[in-house]
């Protein structure tokens, strides 16, 4: 249903560039209310078994997302999901939950949620961005577990064409899932340019803009224009806005991959025949890499920050050697400059 209302312009922050025009779909995951339910001794084993089943389903889902990410953006970035797998199946944490169920005689969802909140509170309050990201990864996992425990896990199976997802926050898994459903862009209220969600979005060339409380302003069915280049969001745009941004989008040309494919001879030369040294600047592995390599376009700077972010720890010398070797082999005979 398309809602009415006045045109509104929001100035947000660009997380991933690009321009998209479409219709809003507001999704607020992680809203499950957790009731505290006394459990008699005879039902303790039922609750611990329910927890095991919820963990099993969550682990299977995260593994599927990791495999999907490996196919689409490469194995280094897909390691983001390895961190979530570790959080989901943490033996000591799950032992604490089961002990809590037995000692408190409370339902699995309540005890699990209480321990998650206890764990993530100091991480959220940390000034370290890595610790804050860890809290987001744990919350992403716990939302899945709690939804399975509550029986409220619902998966979208279809989205209308040109859907733009609007949410409080999105996990890397959410980005992959909604991309599979053909979402064209995202608007979020919480997140950061260095978050795992942002890394996945940029590697998949999906526009994302961050704007505070945006999910309270945009309604389901609103027409939206999202400019990931400037961070501007136009809610319920006029026909003139629509025409203007369609023109701007066309002005950007086809997708990055298509544009690279159609580049003239490389390296370019000046009118008097002098070669101009131009190379690509890459931040993330992605679908553009194969075309750059095929066109023998040099890599002037390959940033490796994502390798550290996706590992969740400092990669050792052998891991770095294997990864850099693969990059060199992919782009051979072109030069690759790697910033370590």
N, C-alpha and C positions, 0 to 999 in steps of 0.2 A: 504494500500500500504506500503510495507516495504521499508524504505529509506536506501540509502547507506551511507558510511562514515567510518571514522576510529574509532577504539576502543578508548574509553575514560573512565578513572576512576575518579569518583568524591568522595571526602570524605565529607560526611555530618554528621549530628547528629541524633542519634537514638531517635525516639519518641515512637515507639512501636516495640518490638522485633519480630524476625522471619526472615526466608529467603524465598523469592519468585522469580521465574523465569517466565518471560512472555513477553508480547508485550505492548508497550506504547500507551496510549490514552491521548493526551493533551487536557485539558479542561480548559478554562479561563472564569469562571462565573463572573458576575458583570461588564461586559464591555459595558453595554447599554449606548449610548450617549444621553444625555438629552437636547433636544432643548428648547429654550425659545420662547413661542408662545403667542402673544397677544390674549386675549379672549374678545369678545364683551359681553356686559351685558346680552344679551339673551342666552349666552352659559355658564354662570356661574354655573347654576344648573346642567348642563350636566357634568361639570368638577367635582363638588362635589359628584355627584352620581357615577361617574367613580371611584373616590377615595374610596367611600364606598364599591363598588363592589370589587376593588382590595384588600382592607383590608379583606373583607369577605372571598375571595379565599385564601389569605395568612394565615388567622387564621385557616381555615379548613385544610390546608396542614400541618401546624405546629402541630395541634391537632393529625392528623394522624401519624405524626412522633413520637410524644410523646407516643401514644398508642403502636406503634411498638417498641419503646425503652423500654417501660415498660415490654413487653413480652420477650424481648431479654436480657436485662441487669438489670432489676429490677427498681422499682419505684423511689428509691432515686436518681439514676443517671438520670432517665428520667425527673426529675425536672428541668434539664437544659432547657428543652423546655418550661417550665412554665415561665421562665424569658423572653423567646422570645415572648410568647403569651402576656405578659404584655407590652412589647415594641411595639408589633403590634397594640394593641388596646388601647394604652394610650390616654385617652379622651382629656386631656389638650393639648397634642401634636397635635392630629388630629384637634382640634378646632383652633389651631394656623395656621395649614395648610389651613383650609377652610377660615379663616379670611384673610389669605394672598392671596388666590385665588381671593376673592372679592375685596380686597383693591388694589392689584397690577394688577388685571385683566390679570393674566397669567395662563397658563395651570397647571393642578394639579401636573403632574410629575416634572415640573421645581420647583414649590414652595416646594413640598415635599422634593425633593433632596437637595435644598438649606438649609432647616431647619435641615435635617439629618446631612449635612456637618458641620453646625454650632454647632450642639449638640455633634458630635463625636470628633471634633478637640481637645478640652481640654482633653477629655478622652484618646485620643491617645498619647498626650504629657505628660500625667501623668506618674510618676515613680511607681505608684501603679499598680501591676499586675491585681488586681481585676477591676480597672477602665479601663485598656486596654482590658480586656476580655469583659467588658460591651460594649465597642465600637465595638468589633467584633460581638457580639450578635445583636446589633442594625443594623450593616451593613448587616448581614445575612438576617434580616427581610426586610430591605429597598430594597435590591436587588430583593427580591421576589415581593414586592409591585410595584417597578418601572418596572419590567419585565411585570407584568400584565397590568399596565397602558399603556405601550408602545405596547402591543400586541405581544411581542417577546419572551414570556415564552415558551421555548421548553424543553421537558423532554425526556431524553434518555430512550428508551424502551428496548434496547438490547445491550449487549456487547459480543464480541467474547470471547471464553474460555481463561483463564489465562491473562486477561487484568490487567495492572497496570496503575492506574490513575495518571496523572502528572498535577499539577495545581499550581497557585500562592498561593492560600490558599483554605482551605476547611472548611465548617461549620460542626457541629455535624450532621445536617440533610443530608448534602452531603454524609458523611460517611455511614449513614444508607441507603440512596438511592442507592449508588453505590454497597454496599454490597448485597442489594436485587438483583442487576443485576449481581452478582457473580464476582465483582472485587476482585482480590486476594491481592492487596497491594497498597500503595500510596506513591507518592513522592511530596513534597510540598516545596515552597520557603519561606513561612512565617508561623509562628506559634510557639508554645512553648510546652514543656513537661507537663506543668500544665494547658494547654488550655482545654476547653470543648471538642474540637475535639480529643485531645490526650486521654482524659479520656474515651471517647466512643470507640476509636480505640483499646485501650488496653483491655477494657472489652470484646470486640468482637474478641480479639486475631488476629488483622489485622496488619501486619507489616507496619510501616510508617517511612520514613527518610526525614529529613529536609536538604535542600541544597540551597544556595543562587542562584537566577536566573536560577534555574534548568529547568524551562519551556522554556527558550531561547536556551538551549543546546540540549534537547531531542526533537526528532521529532515524529509525529504520525507514528506508525508502526515500530519504532526502537525496536530491541530486548533489554531487560533489565534484569539485575540481581540486586535485591535489598536485601541487607543484613541489616536487622533491628537490628541485634545484635551488629555490628561494625559501622554502619552508612555508609558503603561503597555502592556506586552505580556503576555498570559497564554498560556503554552504548555501544551498538553494540559489545557484547562480542564475543570472538573467540569460536570455538567449544571446545577448551581445557578448557576455562573458564566455559562454560556451563556444561561440564562433571564434572569439579571439584566441582561446586556449587550444582549440583544434588546430588553428593556424600555427601557434607556437609549437605545438607538438610535432606538426609536420615539418616545421623549421628545424627541429632537432634531427630530422632525418629518420631513417629506419632504425631498428635496434642496433646497439653497439656491434654485435656480431656481424650483422649484414653490412654495416658501414665499413668494418675492417675488411670484409671479404671483397668489397668493391673499390678498395684503395688502388690508386695507380701504382706504377712501378716503384719499388722500393730498393735502395734509398732514393729519395727525390734528388733532382739536380737543378741548379740555377740555369738561367738562359745561356750563360757562357760555359756551361758544362761542368761546373764544380759540384761535387757531391755534398749534400747537406746531411750531417750526422744526426738522425732523429731516432730515438728509441722509445719503447713503451714503458710506462710506469705502472707496475702491477702491485696490488696490495693483497689480493686473495686469489687462490686457485679457482678456476671457473671455466665456463664454456668458451671464453675468448682465447684461452691459451692455445688450443689446437690450431686455430686459424692464424694466430700470430706466428706460431712455429712453422706452419705450412707456407706462409708468406715470407718467411725468413726475415721477420722484423726483429731487430735486436731489442734486448731488454736493458734499458738504461738504468733502471733501478727496480730490483725485486725486493719488496719489504718483507721481513720475516717475523714481524710482531705477531701475526695470527698464529704462527707455529707455536709460540709460547702460550698464547691465550687458549688455543684449542687443546694443548696438552694438559693444562692445569698444573704443570710443574715445569722445571727447567729441563729441556730435552738434553740427553747426554750427547757426547761427541759422535758416537756411532749413528744415533738417530738423525742428527743433523747431516752427517756425511751422506747417509743413504738418501735423504730427501733432496739435498742440494745436487747430488749426482743425477737423480732423476730429472731435475730441472735442466741441468746442463745437457743431458742426453736428448731431452725433448726439443730443445731449441737449437741444437747443433745443426749447422755450423755458425749460427748467429752468436754474437757475444751476449753474455748475461752478467750484469753487475748485481751482486747480492749484498744487501746491507745486513750484517749479522748483529 
